[in-house]
């Protein structure tokens, strides 16, 4: 294949959040709901949840409200709860450093300088600062003491109050918290709740799937509430994409060469991805790079590429006992409930042993369960096939 064509395809399949709505696939319903939240709700913290790689950042990119000033904050400094909250305030101040409102601009500049001075003194965050608000942190941790979290929250409160005066309503979108541990995320948001829970401030945060699961359980309790309802007013869960959505996503990205992947090759990519856009783009790109001499990618080339990747990666990180292999090979045939699986295996493995292994492999993410049905992630199914 000519280099120009391959370069276009590989770049088009690169996994990154999109900002072109033409490339968006099957998130219309979720976006409509999030936009209604931003428009109609008077205040509160709201979550966007889903598995890693399902498209939370892409979805956040398209949330907007006609009646609110949109502020997007990407959290990058994550050494501790205090550092994350400080980074939130720092990014918030940078967004207003060139505001036309003199009061907002003055407080934003004061806030930025406060954070840089505090972080530099307390954690040795040095900054190469220019006044186009382009700051690079040079990080050398020196735990002398933690900076004053109360001062930080006071700055956040004052800055948000000014922004409400200026814009009437503010939509704050916070990304990258879904990469943190559940307990840390809840600790951070619980600390910020008092300053964010303000009339005309809507905060939408990317969250790990584990928080959504717990939140849903809390909401469904009868006549009692859980702790998460004290922080979040609502959550939107991003379901995995369907196989058709995955194929459509890839075809939209490589629209100049729609025949590059044969349709059954796209079927194989979609099956491997389990509805995760990141996995689909990754395997499609890898197959393209494995076959630079080919002008068209077939199903067999995709399967060969997947086996190659599975052998290289999982063989070095996974090992199963004979009992585990027996259970997984049976489950690879078709998804079933626990009782059926145990019954099929009872001549080979003791009942209690099967239950024990199922629970253990579920905890490790090797076996998945939905609505009482056990099934294998596609990566594990491919691995079982080549054992």
C-alpha positions in Angstrom: 0.0 0.0 0.0 1.2 3.5 -0.7 2.5 5.4 2.3 0.1 8.3 1.9 -3.0 6.1 2.1 -1.7 4.1 5.0 -0.7 7.3 6.9 -4.2 8.6 6.4 -5.8 5.3 7.7 -3.5 5.0 10.7 -4.0 8.6 11.8 -7.8 8.3 11.3 -7.8 5.2 13.6 -5.7 6.9 16.3 -7.5 6.8 19.6 -8.3 10.3 20.8 -11.4 12.2 21.9 -13.2 13.7 18.9 -14.5 17.2 18.5 -16.1 16.7 15.1 -19.8 15.9 15.6 -19.9 14.1 12.2 -17.7 11.4 13.7 -19.9 10.9 16.8 -21.8 7.5 16.9 -24.8 6.6 19.0 -24.5 9.1 21.8 -27.5 11.3 20.8 -29.8 10.1 23.7 -27.1 10.6 26.4 -26.1 14.0 25.0 -29.7 15.2 24.9 -30.2 14.2 28.5 -26.9 15.9 29.6 -27.8 19.1 27.7 -31.2 19.1 29.4 -29.5 18.8 32.8 -27.2 21.7 31.9 -30.1 23.8 30.7 -32.8 23.1 33.2 -31.2 22.1 36.5 -30.6 25.0 38.9 -27.5 23.6 40.5 -25.7 20.3 41.5 -22.9 17.8 40.7 -23.8 15.3 37.9 -21.8 12.3 36.6 -20.9 10.8 33.3 -20.0 7.1 33.9 -18.8 4.2 31.9 -16.0 1.7 31.3 -12.6 3.1 30.4 -12.4 3.8 26.7 -16.2 3.9 26.1 -16.1 7.6 25.1 -16.7 9.7 28.2 -14.3 12.5 27.2 -15.8 12.6 23.7 -19.2 12.9 25.2 -18.1 15.7 27.5 -16.7 17.6 24.5 -20.3 18.0 23.1 -22.1 19.0 26.3 -23.4 22.5 26.1 -26.1 24.8 27.3 -27.4 27.9 25.6 -28.1 29.6 28.9 -24.7 28.9 30.6 -21.1 29.7 30.3 -19.2 26.5 29.5 -15.9 25.9 31.3 -13.9 22.7 30.6 -11.3 21.7 33.2 -8.9 18.9 32.5 -7.4 17.6 35.7 -3.7 16.7 35.2 -2.0 17.0 38.6 -3.1 14.1 40.8 -0.6 13.4 43.6 -3.1 13.9 46.4 -6.6 15.2 47.1 -5.2 18.6 47.9 -3.2 18.7 44.7 -6.2 17.7 42.6 -8.3 20.4 44.2 -5.5 22.9 43.7 -5.2 21.9 40.0 -9.0 22.4 39.7 -8.7 26.0 41.0 -5.6 26.7 38.9 -7.3 25.6 35.7 -10.4 27.5 36.6 -8.4 30.7 37.1 -6.6 30.3 33.8 -9.9 30.1 32.0 -10.7 33.6 33.3 -7.3 35.3 33.3 -8.2 37.3 30.1 -11.8 38.0 31.1 -13.3 41.3 29.8 -14.7 41.8 33.3 -12.0 43.6 35.3 -13.1 42.1 38.7 -13.0 38.6 37.3 -9.7 39.1 35.6 -8.1 40.6 38.8 -9.4 37.7 41.0 -8.3 35.1 38.4 -4.8 36.5 38.3 -4.6 36.6 42.1 -5.9 33.0 42.3 -3.4 31.8 39.7 -0.5 33.4 41.6 -1.7 32.0 44.9 -1.8 28.5 43.6 1.7 28.8 41.9 3.2 30.2 45.1 1.5 27.6 47.4 2.4 24.6 45.2 6.0 25.8 44.6 6.5 26.2 48.4 4.7 23.1 49.6 5.4 20.5 46.9 8.1 22.1 44.9 6.0 22.7 41.8 8.0 25.2 39.8 6.5 27.0 36.9 7.8 28.5 33.8 5.1 31.1 33.7 4.4 33.5 30.8 1.5 35.9 30.8 -0.3 34.3 27.9 -1.4 31.9 30.7 0.9 29.1 29.5 2.3 27.3 32.5 4.4 24.2 32.7 4.7 22.4 36.0 8.2 21.0 36.8 7.4 18.5 39.4 9.8 17.5 42.2 7.8 16.4 45.2 9.0 17.7 48.6 6.5 17.0 51.3 7.2 19.9 53.6 3.5 20.5 54.3 0.2 20.4 52.6 -1.1 23.7 51.3 -4.0 25.5 52.9 -7.1 23.7 51.6 -9.4 26.2 53.3 -7.8 29.1 51.4 -8.2 27.1 48.1 -11.9 26.5 48.7 -12.4 30.2 49.6 -10.8 31.2 46.3 -13.0 28.8 44.4 -16.1 30.1 46.2 -15.2 33.8 45.5 -14.3 33.1 41.8 -17.5 31.1 41.2 -19.6 33.9 42.8 -18.0 36.4 40.4 -18.6 34.1 37.5 -22.3 33.8 38.4 -22.5 37.6 38.5 -20.8 37.9 35.1 -22.6 35.0 33.2 -25.7 34.3 35.2 -25.2 30.5 34.9 -22.0 28.5 34.7 -21.5 24.9 33.4 -18.3 23.4 34.7 -17.1 20.2 33.0 -14.4 18.3 34.9 -12.5 15.5 33.0 -10.0 12.8 34.1 -11.3 12.1 37.6 -12.5 8.8 36.2 -8.9 7.7 36.2 -8.7 7.9 40.0 -9.7 5.4 42.6 -13.4 5.4 43.6 -12.6 6.4 47.2 -10.3 9.3 46.1 -12.9 10.6 43.6 -15.6 10.6 46.3 -13.3 12.2 48.8 -12.4 15.0 46.4 -16.0 15.7 45.3 -17.2 15.6 48.9 -14.6 18.2 49.8 -15.7 20.4 46.9 -19.4 19.9 47.4 -19.8 22.9 49.7 -18.4 25.4 47.1 -19.8 23.7 44.0 -23.3 23.3 45.3 -24.3 26.9 44.5 -27.3 28.3 42.7 -26.6 28.5 38.9 -23.5 26.3 39.0 -23.8 23.0 37.2 -20.9 20.6 37.5 -20.6 17.5 35.2 -17.8 15.1 36.1 -16.4 12.0 34.4 -16.6 9.1 36.8 -15.4 5.4 37.0 -18.1 2.7 36.4 -17.8 1.5 40.0 -19.3 4.8 41.3 -22.3 4.5 38.9 -23.0 0.9 40.1 -23.0 2.0 43.8 -25.1 5.1 43.0 -27.7 3.0 41.2 -27.9 0.7 44.2 -28.4 3.6 46.5 -31.1 5.1 44.4 -33.1 1.8 44.3 -33.1 1.4 48.1 -36.6 1.5 49.6 -37.2 4.3 52.2 -33.5 5.0 52.7 -30.7 6.8 50.9 -27.1 6.2 50.4 -24.1 8.5 50.8 -23.7 9.1 47.1 -27.0 10.9 46.8 -25.5 13.5 49.1 -22.9 14.3 46.4 -24.6 13.6 43.1 -27.9 14.7 41.8 -28.0 12.4 38.8 -25.7 10.2 36.6 -25.7 9.3 33.0 -24.2 5.9 32.1 -22.6 5.3 28.7 -23.4 1.9 27.4 -20.9 0.0 25.3 -21.5 0.6 21.6 -23.2 -2.1 19.5 -21.3 -4.1 16.8 -23.0 -2.0 14.2 -22.0 1.2 15.9 -18.4 0.1 16.1 -18.4 -0.6 12.4 -20.0 2.7 11.6 -17.4 4.5 13.8 -14.5 3.0 11.9 -16.1 3.7 8.5 -16.7 7.3 9.4 -13.1 7.8 10.4 -11.7 6.2 7.2 -14.3 7.7 4.9 -11.8 8.3 2.1 -11.1 4.6 1.9 -14.3 2.8 2.9 -13.4 -0.4 1.2 -10.1 -0.8 3.1 -11.7 -3.2 5.7 -13.9 -5.9 4.3 -17.3 -6.1 6.1 -16.5 -9.4 7.8 -13.2 -8.0 8.9 -15.1 -5.1 10.6 -17.4 -7.8 12.1 -14.3 -9.4 13.7 -13.0 -6.1 15.0 -16.4 -5.3 16.5 -16.6 -8.7 18.2 -13.1 -8.3 19.6 -13.9 -4.8 21.0 -16.9 -5.8 23.2 -18.4 -2.5 22.3 -15.4 -0.5 23.5 -14.4 2.2 20.9 -10.9 2.4 22.3 -10.3 -1.4 21.8 -11.8 -1.3 18.3 -9.6 1.6 17.1 -6.6 0.0 18.7 -7.0 -3.4 17.1 -7.9 -1.9 13.7 -4.8 0.3 13.8 -2.6 -2.6 14.8 -3.9 -4.8 12.0 -3.3 -2.0 9.5 0.3 -1.7 10.7 0.8 -5.5 10.6 -0.3 -5.5 6.9 1.4 -2.5 5.3 1.8 -4.5 2.1 -1.9 -5.2 1.8 -4.5 -2.9 0.0 -7.4 -4.6 1.7 -7.9 -6.1 5.2 -9.8 -9.4 5.3 -11.4 -11.2 8.3 -8.5 -13.7 8.3 -5.9 -10.9 8.6 -7.8 -9.4 11.5 -8.0 -12.8 13.3 -4.3 -13.4 12.6 -3.5 -10.0 14.0 -5.6 -10.5 17.1 -4.0 -13.9 17.8 -0.5 -12.3 17.4 -1.4 -9.6 19.9 -3.0 -12.0 22.4 0.0 -14.3 22.2 2.4 -11.4 22.8 0.5 -9.8 25.6 -1.7 -12.2 27.5 0.8 -15.1 27.4 3.2 -12.9 29.5 0.5 -11.7 32.0 -2.0 -14.6 32.3 -1.7 -18.2 33.5 -4.5 -20.5 34.3 -4.8 -23.7 36.3 -6.3 -26.8 34.7 -9.5 -26.2 36.5 -9.7 -22.6 35.4 -9.1 -23.7 31.8 -11.8 -26.2 32.0 -14.3 -23.6 33.3 -13.3 -21.0 30.8 -13.4 -23.4 27.8 -16.9 -24.4 28.7 -18.0 -20.8 29.1 -16.4 -19.9 25.8 -18.9 -22.1 24.0 -21.8 -19.8 25.1 -22.9 -17.4 27.9 -24.9 -19.3 30.6 -26.1 -18.8 34.2 -24.1 -20.2 37.1 -26.4 -23.1 37.8 -26.2 -24.3 34.2 -22.4 -23.9 34.1 -21.9 -25.9 37.3 -24.2 -28.6 36.1 -22.3 -29.0 32.8 -19.0 -29.3 34.7 -20.1 -31.4 37.7 -18.6 -34.6 36.2 -15.2 -32.9 35.9 -15.0 -30.4 38.8 -16.6 -30.3 42.2 -19.6 -28.0 42.5 -18.2 -25.8 45.3 -14.9 -25.6 43.5 -16.6 -24.2 40.3 -18.5 -21.6 42.4 -15.3 -20.6 44.1 -13.4 -20.2 40.9 -16.2 -18.3 39.2 -16.3 -15.7 42.0 -12.5 -15.4 42.0 -12.3 -14.9 38.2 -15.2 -12.5 38.3 -13.3 -10.4 40.8 -10.3 -10.4 38.5 -12.4 -9.4 35.4 -11.7 -12.7 33.6 -15.4 -13.7 33.8 -18.2 -11.0 33.4 -21.8 -11.2 34.4 -24.8 -9.3 33.2 -28.4 -10.0 34.3 -27.3 -13.3 35.9 -25.6 -14.6 32.7 -21.9 -15.3 32.8 -19.7 -14.6 29.7 -16.1 -14.0 28.7 -14.6 -10.8 27.5 -13.6 -11.2 23.9 -9.9 -11.0 24.7 -10.2 -14.0 27.1 -12.2 -15.9 24.5 -9.4 -15.4 21.9 -6.8 -16.4 24.5 -8.7 -19.6 25.3 -8.9 -20.5 21.6 -5.1 -20.4 21.2 -4.3 -22.3 24.5 
